[in-house]
């Protein structure tokens, strides 16, 4: 039933590696986008506080 999770099967090894790399890249990109959004929010919040 879970043949794709078998890392010793040479037929599915590249699929598993590709999916793992894509998953890691996706998590990193989401973290980067969220970090940039938080950073921009903080910068804009500081800018509006200093203008008053």
C-alpha angles and dihedrals in degrees: 000000000000099000093142091064092061106106092185094063108096092206094063100031096094091045091053093047092048093048091048093051092046090049092051092047091049092051091048093049093048090050091048093050092047091047092051091048091051091046092051091047091052092047092049091046092052091046093053091047093053093047093061 
